[in-house]
Amino acid sequence: MMNLPSGAPSGFASNGMPQKIMDVLMLGRCSHEFSWPRRGADGDYYQVCLLCAAEYKYDWTTMRRVERVEHAKHDALIRRTHTREKRPSWTPRARRLKLDAALRYRVNSTSTWYEGAIENLSQTGLLFRGPQALPVNALIEMIFEMPEEISGQKNRNVVCQGRVIRFGEVADQDRDHEREKENRKEDHERPAANQEEQEAEASEGLLAASIVDYKFIR
């Protein structure tokens, strides 16, 4: 007969299983740690809890989970959708959640990490600034705090698998215009000693990356 250790690591039950999963199995409760929203066969987005496997519809317009998916009803809805509903020929622009958060990123299977700053997040992925230019389609890893609107958890860091989809100029011209106005205003007030910092910021590249998947950092 094998003796169990007298003390289990923090966050783990005595049998070595993470405490959150034990709570789901034994008590039927779950704090929900959600995956990145995925697109279903009906064109709608949904999320899966990584602990209890519950599925919820996700609305990118409001960035909220709207209802739990019941598979029997969901399958019937997909059949009705394909036979009765016509999809619009145009796609509205994805809503962007503005963030001011740090991130680290690197090319997959390399050891060098770069420090960057997130500008916004949407259903297409992340827009962030970083010192290292990367080619389009490069596979990358990113570490940052995923917003609660997506993950369902507060103050939780994740490691993301992603793909670079754009590098260079900002597509958001309105934001660029506002930034130019602010820079012109600050130029009159900024001491000459700070010009080097301004040039360093201007040299940083803007990258857009899709998010393939992510895991919570324990």
N, C-alpha and C positions, 0 to 999 in steps of 0.2 A: 504494500500500500504506500502510495507516494504522499508525503506530507507537503501541504501548501505553505508557502512562506508566510511568516507572521504579519508582514506589512506589504501591501501592494503599492505600486507607484501611484502618485497623485493622478486622479482622473481615471483610474482603472479599478475594476472590481477584483476580488480575491482570485478569480479564475483567469485573470489576465485580459479579460475583455474590456474594452473601453466602457466607462460608466454610462455614457449617454445611450449606447446601444443596449446595455442591460436595462436601463429605464424603459426603453421602448418595448423590449421583450417581456419584462416582468410586470411593469406597471401600466403599459399601454399609453405612456405619454412620450411626447417628442418635442424637442425645442426647435426642430427643423433647420437643417443646413442645406440650402438649395443649390442646385447645379446652375450653370449658365443656361439661360432660356434657349430652348431648341424649337425648331419649326416642325409642326406636325404635317401629316399628309393632307389635312384640310386647309393648310396655309396659316393656321393660327399657331401662336407660340405657347409653350408650356414649360414648366419646371418640375424636376423630380427631387424630392428630399433624399439626400445621400445617406440618411440614417434609417428612415422607415419606408422609403420608396413611394410615398404618397405623391400623386401628380396634381399640379394645379395649373390652370390656364394663366397665362401672363400677358398683360396688356402693356405694350411698350409706350402707348400714348400717355398713360397715367403712371407708368412704371410701378404697377401694383399687381399682385396676384389676385385674381377676381373670383375664382371658384375652384373647388376640387373637381377633378375629372373622374367620372365613373365610367369605366371602360365600355360597358354595354351601351350606355347612352351615347358615349363619345363615338363609338363605331357607327351607330345609327345616324348620328349627326353628320359624320363624314360622308356616308352614302347619300343622304339628302342634299348635302352641300354640293356634291359633284353633279347631281342630276338637276337641281333647281336654281342654284345661285351662280350668277355670272360675276367673275372677278373683274374689277376695274382694269383698264388698259394702262393706267399710270400708277406709280407708287409714290405716296407722299413721303417727304423727307423725314428720316428717322429723328425722333426727339433726342436731344442731347442733354445729359445731366452734367452740368458744369462742376468740375472738381478742382481743388487746389491741394493735391496730394503728391507725395514723393513716390517714386517707384525705382526699382532696380531692374535692369534687363541685360540679357546676353544672348548670343547666338547659341542654339542647341549644341551640346557636346563640346563647348569651349569653357575655359575657366575664368575668363575676364568679364567682370560685371561692370556695368556703367550706371551712373546715377542720373535719373531724369525726373521730370515733373509732368503729371497728368493735367491735361487741359479739359477734356470732357470724355464722357462715356455714352455710347448709344448701342442700339442693337447690332450695328455693324462692327463694334469693337471700341478700341481706345484711340484717342488722339493725344500724343504726348511729345514733349521736347526732350532731346538728349544730345550728348556731345558726339555720339558715334553714328555716322551715316550707315545704313544697312540697305542691301539690295532688295527690290521688290521680290516677294515670295520666299524670303529668308524665314526659316523657322526659328522662333525665339521663345525664351522663357522670361516671364515678368513676375515680379513680386511686389504686391501693393495691398492696401486695405480696400477690400471690395465693399462698395456701399451697401448699407442694410436693405435698400430698395431691391437689390438683386439677391444678395446672399441670405437675407432673413436674420442675420446676426450682426450685432454691433461690435465695432472695433476688432474685426477679425481679418488677419492677413491671409492671402491666398497665393499660391504659385500657379501661374497661368501658362498654358501652352498656346502660342499664337503664331500668326503669319503676317509679315509686313505686306501691306497692300498699297502703301503710298509713302513717298519720302519727298520732302521739298516744300513747295508753297502751300499756304493754307487755302482750303477751299472756301472757307467762310469769309467772304470779302467784307461783310459788314463789320465783323470783329476786327479785321485788319485795319479798316478805316478808323475805327474808334481808337485802336492802339496808336496809329500814326498821329492822331490829334493829341493824345496824351503825351506822346514822345516830344512833339513840337512844343507843347506847353512846358514840359519839364526841362527842355534844353535851355530855356531862358533862366531857369533857376538852379540848374545842376552845376556844381563847380567843375572846373577843368579836370581836376584829379579823378573824377568819376567817369570820364570818357572811356577809359580802358575797360571798365566794368560793362559799360553800355555796348562797346564793340564785342566783348566776349559773349554777351547775351545774344546779340544779333547773329553771331556765328553758329549758334546752336541750331541743329536741324529739327524739323517737325516731322514726326513719324505717325502714320496711321497703321494700326495692326488689328486684325480680326482676332477674336478669342475662340479657340477650338474647344477648350475645356479648362477646368481649374480644380485644384484640391485645396482644402483648408490646411493651414500650417498649424500643427498641434503644439 
